[in-house]
Amino acid sequence: MAIDPELLEILRCPKCQEEKREGRLVLAPAGDSLECGACRLRYRVSEGIPEMVVDEATPF
Ligand SMILES: [Zn+2]
């Protein structure tokens, strides 16, 4: 299930927001996660719903 492009447009990396960076996210090539290029964290997308939890994000 793909993520809504409009949702992707407004979502920001919570870790970067904490640290006053913009934290734009991009969809990973596999389509199953969102990646933050600034802090190199990947957030899982489960059934179209991104899990925006820093503690559950994985580095890439
Ligand atoms: Zn980030």
N, CA, C, O and the ligand as a Tripos MOL2 file, in Angstrom:
@<TRIPOS>MOLECULE
protein
  241   239    61     0     0
PROTEIN
NO_CHARGES

@<TRIPOS>ATOM
      1 N           0.8520   -1.2000    0.0000 N.3       1 MET1
      2 CA          0.0000    0.0000    0.0000 C.3       1 MET1
      3 C           0.8820    1.2410    0.0000 C.2       1 MET1
      4 O           1.7290    1.4210    0.8750 O.2       1 MET1
      5 N           0.6700    2.0780   -0.9800 N.am      2 ALA2
      6 CA          1.5140    3.2670   -1.1300 C.3       2 ALA2
      7 C           1.0950    4.3550   -0.1480 C.2       2 ALA2
      8 O          -0.0490    4.4190    0.3010 O.2       2 ALA2
      9 N           2.0340    5.1750    0.1540 N.am      3 ILE3
     10 CA          1.7360    6.3020    1.0360 C.3       3 ILE3
     11 C           1.1790    7.4600    0.2040 C.2       3 ILE3
     12 O           1.5980    7.6890   -0.9300 O.2       3 ILE3
     13 N           0.2460    8.1660    0.7830 N.am      4 ASP4
     14 CA         -0.3670    9.3190    0.1370 C.3       4 ASP4
     15 C           0.6960   10.4070   -0.1020 C.2       4 ASP4
     16 O           1.3480   10.8490    0.8440 O.2       4 ASP4
     17 N           0.8720   10.8360   -1.3550 N.am      5 PRO5
     18 CA          1.9010   11.8540   -1.6460 C.3       5 PRO5
     19 C           1.6840   13.1560   -0.8710 C.2       5 PRO5
     20 O           2.6470   13.8350   -0.5160 O.2       5 PRO5
     21 N           0.4430   13.4990   -0.6130 N.am      6 GLU6
     22 CA          0.1660   14.7290    0.1410 C.3       6 GLU6
     23 C           0.5970   14.5840    1.5980 C.2       6 GLU6
     24 O           1.0580   15.5380    2.2260 O.2       6 GLU6
     25 N           0.4370   13.3740    2.1150 N.am      7 LEU7
     26 CA          0.8850   13.1040    3.4840 C.3       7 LEU7
     27 C           2.4080   13.1790    3.5390 C.2       7 LEU7
     28 O           2.9770   13.7780    4.4520 O.2       7 LEU7
     29 N           3.0530   12.5730    2.5670 N.am      8 LEU8
     30 CA          4.5130   12.5930    2.5090 C.3       8 LEU8
     31 C           5.0350   14.0300    2.4610 C.2       8 LEU8
     32 O           6.0740   14.3530    3.0360 O.2       8 LEU8
     33 N           4.2930   14.8700    1.7700 N.am      9 GLU9
     34 CA          4.6890   16.2730    1.6160 C.3       9 GLU9
     35 C           4.7030   17.0330    2.9460 C.2       9 GLU9
     36 O           5.5120   17.9410    3.1350 O.2       9 GLU9
     37 N           3.8140   16.6640    3.8590 N.am     10 ILE10
     38 CA          3.7490   17.4080    5.1330 C.3      10 ILE10
     39 C           4.4890   16.7210    6.2750 C.2      10 ILE10
     40 O           4.7760   17.3480    7.2950 O.2      10 ILE10
     41 N           4.7990   15.4400    6.1090 N.am     11 LEU11
     42 CA          5.5000   14.7200    7.1770 C.3      11 LEU11
     43 C           6.9350   15.2160    7.3230 C.2      11 LEU11
     44 O           7.5920   15.5500    6.3370 O.2      11 LEU11
     45 N           7.4040   15.2600    8.5490 N.am     12 ARG12
     46 CA          8.7900   15.6360    8.8080 C.3      12 ARG12
     47 C           9.3730   14.6600    9.8290 C.2      12 ARG12
     48 O           8.6660   14.0880   10.6580 O.2      12 ARG12
     49 N          10.6780   14.4970    9.7340 N.am     13 CYS13
     50 CA         11.3830   13.6210   10.6530 C.3      13 CYS13
     51 C          11.3270   14.2030   12.0790 C.2      13 CYS13
     52 O          11.7860   15.3220   12.3050 O.2      13 CYS13
     53 N          10.7710   13.4520   13.0350 N.am     14 PRO14
     54 CA         10.6350   14.0020   14.3940 C.3      14 PRO14
     55 C          11.9780   14.2880   15.0580 C.2      14 PRO14
     56 O          12.0970   15.2290   15.8420 O.2      14 PRO14
     57 N          12.9820   13.4820   14.7490 N.am     15 LYS15
     58 CA         14.2970   13.7210   15.3420 C.3      15 LYS15
     59 C          14.8740   15.0480   14.8440 C.2      15 LYS15
     60 O          15.4270   15.8210   15.6260 O.2      15 LYS15
     61 N          14.7450   15.3050   13.5520 N.am     16 CYS16
     62 CA         15.2630   16.5520   12.9950 C.3      16 CYS16
     63 C          14.4620   17.7530   13.4910 C.2      16 CYS16
     64 O          15.0240   18.8240   13.7230 O.2      16 CYS16
     65 N          13.1590   17.5780   13.6530 N.am     17 GLN17
     66 CA         12.3340   18.6670   14.1760 C.3      17 GLN17
     67 C          12.8040   19.0580   15.5710 C.2      17 GLN17
     68 O          12.8680   20.2410   15.9060 O.2      17 GLN17
     69 N          13.1260   18.0680   16.3710 N.am     18 GLU18
     70 CA         13.6450   18.3080   17.7160 C.3      18 GLU18
     71 C          14.9240   19.1210   17.6690 C.2      18 GLU18
     72 O          15.1740   19.9770   18.5180 O.2      18 GLU18
     73 N          15.7280   18.8310   16.6530 N.am     19 GLU19
     74 CA         17.0400   19.4700   16.5470 C.3      19 GLU19
     75 C          17.0320   20.6620   15.5940 C.2      19 GLU19
     76 O          18.0820   21.1300   15.1540 O.2      19 GLU19
     77 N          15.8390   21.1410   15.2850 N.am     20 LYS20
     78 CA         15.6430   22.3610   14.4920 C.3      20 LYS20
     79 C          16.1580   22.2480   13.0550 C.2      20 LYS20
     80 O          16.6180   23.2220   12.4580 O.2      20 LYS20
     81 N          16.0640   21.0300   12.5220 N.am     21 ARG21
     82 CA         16.3440   20.8690   11.1000 C.3      21 ARG21
     83 C          15.0070   20.6580   10.3940 C.2      21 ARG21
     84 O          13.9940   20.3570   11.0250 O.2      21 ARG21
     85 N          15.0270   20.8220    9.0740 N.am     22 GLU22
     86 CA         13.7610   20.7080    8.3490 C.3      22 GLU22
     87 C          13.2350   19.2700    8.3720 C.2      22 GLU22
     88 O          12.0520   19.0370    8.6190 O.2      22 GLU22
     89 N          14.1260   18.3100    8.1120 N.am     23 GLY23
     90 CA         13.7530   16.9040    8.2400 C.3      23 GLY23
     91 C          12.7730   16.3930    7.2030 C.2      23 GLY23
     92 O          11.8570   15.6360    7.5230 O.2      23 GLY23
     93 N          12.9670   16.8080    5.9640 N.am     24 ARG24
     94 CA         12.1050   16.2700    4.8980 C.3      24 ARG24
     95 C          12.3720   14.7840    4.7060 C.2      24 ARG24
     96 O          13.5030   14.3180    4.8460 O.2      24 ARG24
     97 N          11.3180   14.0530    4.3840 N.am     25 LEU25
     98 CA         11.4140   12.6050    4.2300 C.3      25 LEU25
     99 C          11.1810   12.2070    2.7770 C.2      25 LEU25
    100 O          10.4250   12.8510    2.0490 O.2      25 LEU25
    101 N          11.8450   11.1380    2.3780 N.am     26 VAL26
    102 CA         11.5880   10.5870    1.0510 C.3      26 VAL26
    103 C          11.2120    9.1230    1.1910 C.2      26 VAL26
    104 O          11.6460    8.4370    2.1170 O.2      26 VAL26
    105 N          10.4010    8.6630    0.2600 N.am     27 LEU27
    106 CA         10.0030    7.2640    0.2620 C.3      27 LEU27
    107 C          11.1930    6.4090   -0.1770 C.2      27 LEU27
    108 O          11.8330    6.6860   -1.1910 O.2      27 LEU27
    109 N          11.4710    5.3750    0.6000 N.am     28 ALA28
    110 CA         12.5600    4.4660    0.2510 C.3      28 ALA28
    111 C          12.2140    3.7330   -1.0440 C.2      28 ALA28
    112 O          11.0370    3.5140   -1.3310 O.2      28 ALA28
    113 N          13.2290    3.3490   -1.8320 N.am     29 PRO29
    114 CA         12.9700    2.6780   -3.1060 C.3      29 PRO29
    115 C          12.0530    1.4560   -2.9670 C.2      29 PRO29
    116 O          11.2470    1.1770   -3.8540 O.2      29 PRO29
    117 N          12.1790    0.7440   -1.8710 N.am     30 ALA30
    118 CA         11.3310   -0.4350   -1.6650 C.3      30 ALA30
    119 C           9.8840   -0.0660   -1.3420 C.2      30 ALA30
    120 O           8.9950   -0.9160   -1.4080 O.2      30 ALA30
    121 N           9.6500    1.1910   -0.9960 N.am     31 GLY31
    122 CA          8.2950    1.6600   -0.7370 C.3      31 GLY31
    123 C           7.7380    1.2880    0.6270 C.2      31 GLY31
    124 O           6.5630    1.5230    0.9090 O.2      31 GLY31
    125 N           8.5810    0.7060    1.4740 N.am     32 ASP32
    126 CA          8.0750    0.2470    2.7670 C.3      32 ASP32
    127 C           8.5700    1.0850    3.9400 C.2      32 ASP32
    128 O           8.3630    0.7390    5.1030 O.2      32 ASP32
    129 N           9.2280    2.1910    3.6100 N.am     33 SER33
    130 CA          9.7240    3.0390    4.6930 C.3      33 SER33
    131 C          10.0000    4.4460    4.1640 C.2      33 SER33
    132 O          10.0900    4.6770    2.9590 O.2      33 SER33
    133 N          10.1310    5.3730    5.1100 N.am     34 LEU34
    134 CA         10.4840    6.7550    4.7850 C.3      34 LEU34
    135 C          11.8780    7.0230    5.3220 C.2      34 LEU34
    136 O          12.2220    6.6190    6.4320 O.2      34 LEU34
    137 N          12.6660    7.7060    4.5240 N.am     35 GLU35
    138 CA         14.0380    7.9540    4.9180 C.3      35 GLU35
    139 C          14.2880    9.4440    5.1130 C.2      35 GLU35
    140 O          13.8180   10.2800    4.3410 O.2      35 GLU35
    141 N          15.0390    9.7540    6.1650 N.am     36 CYS36
    142 CA         15.4980   11.1180    6.4040 C.3      36 CYS36
    143 C          16.9740   11.1740    6.0450 C.2      36 CYS36
    144 O          17.7960   10.5200    6.6860 O.2      36 CYS36
    145 N          17.3120   11.9490    5.0270 N.am     37 GLY37
    146 CA         18.6960   12.0430    4.5850 C.3      37 GLY37
    147 C          19.5830   12.8160    5.5540 C.2      37 GLY37
    148 O          20.8020   12.6410    5.5540 O.2      37 GLY37
    149 N          18.9810   13.6700    6.3790 N.am     38 ALA38
    150 CA         19.7750   14.5100    7.2800 C.3      38 ALA38
    151 C          20.3330   13.7050    8.4540 C.2      38 ALA38
    152 O          21.5170   13.8220    8.7720 O.2      38 ALA38
    153 N          19.5030   12.8980    9.0950 N.am     39 CYS39
    154 CA         19.9770   12.1390   10.2600 C.3      39 CYS39
    155 C          20.0990   10.6540    9.9440 C.2      39 CYS39
    156 O          20.4530    9.8630   10.8190 O.2      39 CYS39
    157 N          19.8070   10.2650    8.6980 N.am     40 ARG40
    158 CA         19.9650    8.8810    8.2540 C.3      40 ARG40
    159 C          19.1420    7.9000    9.0820 C.2      40 ARG40
    160 O          19.6260    6.8370    9.4730 O.2      40 ARG40
    161 N          17.8990    8.2730    9.3410 N.am     41 LEU41
    162 CA         16.9920    7.3580   10.0150 C.3      41 LEU41
    163 C          15.8970    6.9470    9.0400 C.2      41 LEU41
    164 O          15.4810    7.7160    8.1730 O.2      41 LEU41
    165 N          15.4520    5.7250    9.2090 N.am     42 ARG42
    166 CA         14.4020    5.1780    8.3570 C.3      42 ARG42
    167 C          13.2090    4.8130    9.2160 C.2      42 ARG42
    168 O          13.3320    4.1120   10.2210 O.2      42 ARG42
    169 N          12.0390    5.3090    8.7970 N.am     43 TYR43
    170 CA         10.7980    5.0540    9.5270 C.3      43 TYR43
    171 C           9.9460    4.0780    8.7360 C.2      43 TYR43
    172 O           9.7230    4.2560    7.5380 O.2      43 TYR43
    173 N           9.4860    3.0700    9.4020 N.am     44 ARG44
    174 CA          8.7040    2.0340    8.7400 C.3      44 ARG44
    175 C           7.3120    2.5580    8.3500 C.2      44 ARG44
    176 O           6.7110    3.3580    9.0670 O.2      44 ARG44
    177 N           6.8280    2.0950    7.2180 N.am     45 VAL45
    178 CA          5.4560    2.3880    6.7960 C.3      45 VAL45
    179 C           4.6900    1.0790    6.8230 C.2      45 VAL45
    180 O           5.0260    0.1260    6.1210 O.2      45 VAL45
    181 N           3.6610    1.0540    7.6430 N.am     46 SER46
    182 CA          2.8800   -0.1590    7.8110 C.3      46 SER46
    183 C           1.4570    0.0610    7.2990 C.2      46 SER46
    184 O           0.7020    0.8460    7.8730 O.2      46 SER46
    185 N           1.0960   -0.6270    6.2260 N.am     47 GLU47
    186 CA         -0.2260   -0.4960    5.6040 C.3      47 GLU47
    187 C          -0.5720    0.9610    5.2990 C.2      47 GLU47
    188 O          -1.6920    1.4160    5.5320 O.2      47 GLU47
    189 N           0.4180    1.6760    4.7720 N.am     48 GLY48
    190 CA          0.1980    3.0570    4.3720 C.3      48 GLY48
    191 C           0.3460    4.0680    5.4850 C.2      48 GLY48
    192 O           0.2730    5.2750    5.2540 O.2      48 GLY48
    193 N           0.5560    3.5720    6.7030 N.am     49 ILE49
    194 CA          0.6800    4.4660    7.8580 C.3      49 ILE49
    195 C           2.1420    4.5190    8.3110 C.2      49 ILE49
    196 O           2.6830    3.5130    8.7700 O.2      49 ILE49
    197 N           2.7820    5.6860    8.1840 N.am     50 PRO50
    198 CA          4.1640    5.7840    8.6490 C.3      50 PRO50
    199 C           4.2410    5.8070   10.1750 C.2      50 PRO50
    200 O           3.4380    6.4560   10.8450 O.2      50 PRO50
    201 N           5.2070    5.0990   10.6940 N.am     51 GLU51
    202 CA          5.4040    5.0530   12.1430 C.3      51 GLU51
    203 C           6.4970    6.0530   12.5040 C.2      51 GLU51
    204 O           7.6900    5.7570   12.4320 O.2      51 GLU51
    205 N           6.0530    7.2420   12.8940 N.am     52 MET52
    206 CA          6.9970    8.3380   13.1240 C.3      52 MET52
    207 C           7.4780    8.3430   14.5690 C.2      52 MET52
    208 O           7.2270    9.2860   15.3200 O.2      52 MET52
    209 N           8.1680    7.2830   14.9420 N.am     53 VAL53
    210 CA          8.6780    7.1430   16.3060 C.3      53 VAL53
    211 C          10.1900    6.9780   16.2300 C.2      53 VAL53
    212 O          10.6910    6.0070   15.6620 O.2      53 VAL53
    213 N          10.9110    7.9310   16.8040 N.am     54 VAL54
    214 CA         12.3730    7.9160   16.7140 C.3      54 VAL54
    215 C          12.9460    6.6280   17.3010 C.2      54 VAL54
    216 O          13.8750    6.0470   16.7400 O.2      54 VAL54
    217 N          12.3980    6.1860   18.4220 N.am     55 ASP55
    218 CA         12.9180    4.9840   19.0860 C.3      55 ASP55
    219 C          12.7550    3.7290   18.2410 C.2      55 ASP55
    220 O          13.4710    2.7480   18.4420 O.2      55 ASP55
    221 N          11.8210    3.7540   17.3020 N.am     56 GLU56
    222 CA         11.6100    2.5730   16.4720 C.3      56 GLU56
    223 C          12.1950    2.7250   15.0770 C.2      56 GLU56
    224 O          12.1050    1.8120   14.2560 O.2      56 GLU56
    225 N          12.7950    3.8780   14.8110 N.am     57 ALA57
    226 CA         13.4250    4.0990   13.5080 C.3      57 ALA57
    227 C          14.7570    3.3710   13.4740 C.2      57 ALA57
    228 O          15.3780    3.1270   14.5080 O.2      57 ALA57
    229 N          15.1870    3.0270   12.2520 N.am     58 THR58
    230 CA         16.4640    2.3310   12.1140 C.3      58 THR58
    231 C          17.4150    3.1710   11.2540 C.2      58 THR58
    232 O          16.9840    3.8170   10.2980 O.2      58 THR58
    233 N          18.6970    3.1590   11.5930 N.am     59 PRO59
    234 CA         19.6670    3.8870   10.7920 C.3      59 PRO59
    235 C          19.8900    3.1960    9.4420 C.2      59 PRO59
    236 O          19.7270    1.9810    9.3310 O.2      59 PRO59
    237 N          20.2590    3.9610    8.4310 N.am     60 PHE60
    238 CA         20.5780    3.3370    7.1450 C.3      60 PHE60
    239 C          21.8330    3.9710    6.5620 C.2      60 PHE60
    240 O          22.2720    3.5860    5.4790 O.2      60 PHE60
    241 ZN         15.9560   13.2850   10.5020 Zn       61 ZN61
@<TRIPOS>BOND
     1     1     2 1
     2     2     3 1
     3     3     4 2
     4     3     5 am
     5     5     6 1
     6     6     7 1
     7     7     8 2
     8     7     9 am
     9     9    10 1
    10    10    11 1
    11    11    12 2
    12    11    13 am
    13    13    14 1
    14    14    15 1
    15    15    16 2
    16    15    17 am
    17    17    18 1
    18    18    19 1
    19    19    20 2
    20    19    21 am
    21    21    22 1
    22    22    23 1
    23    23    24 2
    24    23    25 am
    25    25    26 1
    26    26    27 1
    27    27    28 2
    28    27    29 am
    29    29    30 1
    30    30    31 1
    31    31    32 2
    32    31    33 am
    33    33    34 1
    34    34    35 1
    35    35    36 2
    36    35    37 am
    37    37    38 1
    38    38    39 1
    39    39    40 2
    40    39    41 am
    41    41    42 1
    42    42    43 1
    43    43    44 2
    44    43    45 am
    45    45    46 1
    46    46    47 1
    47    47    48 2
    48    47    49 am
    49    49    50 1
    50    50    51 1
    51    51    52 2
    52    51    53 am
    53    53    54 1
    54    54    55 1
    55    55    56 2
    56    55    57 am
    57    57    58 1
    58    58    59 1
    59    59    60 2
    60    59    61 am
    61    61    62 1
    62    62    63 1
    63    63    64 2
    64    63    65 am
    65    65    66 1
    66    66    67 1
    67    67    68 2
    68    67    69 am
    69    69    70 1
    70    70    71 1
    71    71    72 2
    72    71    73 am
    73    73    74 1
    74    74    75 1
    75    75    76 2
    76    75    77 am
    77    77    78 1
    78    78    79 1
    79    79    80 2
    80    79    81 am
    81    81    82 1
    82    82    83 1
    83    83    84 2
    84    83    85 am
    85    85    86 1
    86    86    87 1
    87    87    88 2
    88    87    89 am
    89    89    90 1
    90    90    91 1
    91    91    92 2
    92    91    93 am
    93    93    94 1
    94    94    95 1
    95    95    96 2
    96    95    97 am
    97    97    98 1
    98    98    99 1
    99    99   100 2
   100    99   101 am
   101   101   102 1
   102   102   103 1
   103   103   104 2
   104   103   105 am
   105   105   106 1
   106   106   107 1
   107   107   108 2
   108   107   109 am
   109   109   110 1
   110   110   111 1
   111   111   112 2
   112   111   113 am
   113   113   114 1
   114   114   115 1
   115   115   116 2
   116   115   117 am
   117   117   118 1
   118   118   119 1
   119   119   120 2
   120   119   121 am
   121   121   122 1
   122   122   123 1
   123   123   124 2
   124   123   125 am
   125   125   126 1
   126   126   127 1
   127   127   128 2
   128   127   129 am
   129   129   130 1
   130   130   131 1
   131   131   132 2
   132   131   133 am
   133   133   134 1
   134   134   135 1
   135   135   136 2
   136   135   137 am
   137   137   138 1
   138   138   139 1
   139   139   140 2
   140   139   141 am
   141   141   142 1
   142   142   143 1
   143   143   144 2
   144   143   145 am
   145   145   146 1
   146   146   147 1
   147   147   148 2
   148   147   149 am
   149   149   150 1
   150   150   151 1
   151   151   152 2
   152   151   153 am
   153   153   154 1
   154   154   155 1
   155   155   156 2
   156   155   157 am
   157   157   158 1
   158   158   159 1
   159   159   160 2
   160   159   161 am
   161   161   162 1
   162   162   163 1
   163   163   164 2
   164   163   165 am
   165   165   166 1
   166   166   167 1
   167   167   168 2
   168   167   169 am
   169   169   170 1
   170   170   171 1
   171   171   172 2
   172   171   173 am
   173   173   174 1
   174   174   175 1
   175   175   176 2
   176   175   177 am
   177   177   178 1
   178   178   179 1
   179   179   180 2
   180   179   181 am
   181   181   182 1
   182   182   183 1
   183   183   184 2
   184   183   185 am
   185   185   186 1
   186   186   187 1
   187   187   188 2
   188   187   189 am
   189   189   190 1
   190   190   191 1
   191   191   192 2
   192   191   193 am
   193   193   194 1
   194   194   195 1
   195   195   196 2
   196   195   197 am
   197   197   198 1
   198   198   199 1
   199   199   200 2
   200   199   201 am
   201   201   202 1
   202   202   203 1
   203   203   204 2
   204   203   205 am
   205   205   206 1
   206   206   207 1
   207   207   208 2
   208   207   209 am
   209   209   210 1
   210   210   211 1
   211   211   212 2
   212   211   213 am
   213   213   214 1
   214   214   215 1
   215   215   216 2
   216   215   217 am
   217   217   218 1
   218   218   219 1
   219   219   220 2
   220   219   221 am
   221   221   222 1
   222   222   223 1
   223   223   224 2
   224   223   225 am
   225   225   226 1
   226   226   227 1
   227   227   228 2
   228   227   229 am
   229   229   230 1
   230   230   231 1
   231   231   232 2
   232   231   233 am
   233   233   234 1
   234   234   235 1
   235   235   236 2
   236   235   237 am
   237   237   238 1
   238   238   239 1
   239   239   240 2
@<TRIPOS>SUBSTRUCTURE
     1 MET1         2 RESIDUE 1 A MET
     2 ALA2         6 RESIDUE 1 A ALA
     3 ILE3        10 RESIDUE 1 A ILE
     4 ASP4        14 RESIDUE 1 A ASP
     5 PRO5        18 RESIDUE 1 A PRO
     6 GLU6        22 RESIDUE 1 A GLU
     7 LEU7        26 RESIDUE 1 A LEU
     8 LEU8        30 RESIDUE 1 A LEU
     9 GLU9        34 RESIDUE 1 A GLU
    10 ILE10       38 RESIDUE 1 A ILE
    11 LEU11       42 RESIDUE 1 A LEU
    12 ARG12       46 RESIDUE 1 A ARG
    13 CYS13       50 RESIDUE 1 A CYS
    14 PRO14       54 RESIDUE 1 A PRO
    15 LYS15       58 RESIDUE 1 A LYS
    16 CYS16       62 RESIDUE 1 A CYS
    17 GLN17       66 RESIDUE 1 A GLN
    18 GLU18       70 RESIDUE 1 A GLU
    19 GLU19       74 RESIDUE 1 A GLU
    20 LYS20       78 RESIDUE 1 A LYS
    21 ARG21       82 RESIDUE 1 A ARG
    22 GLU22       86 RESIDUE 1 A GLU
    23 GLY23       90 RESIDUE 1 A GLY
    24 ARG24       94 RESIDUE 1 A ARG
    25 LEU25       98 RESIDUE 1 A LEU
    26 VAL26      102 RESIDUE 1 A VAL
    27 LEU27      106 RESIDUE 1 A LEU
    28 ALA28      110 RESIDUE 1 A ALA
    29 PRO29      114 RESIDUE 1 A PRO
    30 ALA30      118 RESIDUE 1 A ALA
    31 GLY31      122 RESIDUE 1 A GLY
    32 ASP32      126 RESIDUE 1 A ASP
    33 SER33      130 RESIDUE 1 A SER
    34 LEU34      134 RESIDUE 1 A LEU
    35 GLU35      138 RESIDUE 1 A GLU
    36 CYS36      142 RESIDUE 1 A CYS
    37 GLY37      146 RESIDUE 1 A GLY
    38 ALA38      150 RESIDUE 1 A ALA
    39 CYS39      154 RESIDUE 1 A CYS
    40 ARG40      158 RESIDUE 1 A ARG
    41 LEU41      162 RESIDUE 1 A LEU
    42 ARG42      166 RESIDUE 1 A ARG
    43 TYR43      170 RESIDUE 1 A TYR
    44 ARG44      174 RESIDUE 1 A ARG
    45 VAL45      178 RESIDUE 1 A VAL
    46 SER46      182 RESIDUE 1 A SER
    47 GLU47      186 RESIDUE 1 A GLU
    48 GLY48      190 RESIDUE 1 A GLY
    49 ILE49      194 RESIDUE 1 A ILE
    50 PRO50      198 RESIDUE 1 A PRO
    51 GLU51      202 RESIDUE 1 A GLU
    52 MET52      206 RESIDUE 1 A MET
    53 VAL53      210 RESIDUE 1 A VAL
    54 VAL54      214 RESIDUE 1 A VAL
    55 ASP55      218 RESIDUE 1 A ASP
    56 GLU56      222 RESIDUE 1 A GLU
    57 ALA57      226 RESIDUE 1 A ALA
    58 THR58      230 RESIDUE 1 A THR
    59 PRO59      234 RESIDUE 1 A PRO
    60 PHE60      238 RESIDUE 1 A PHE
    61 ZN61       241 GROUP 0 **** ****
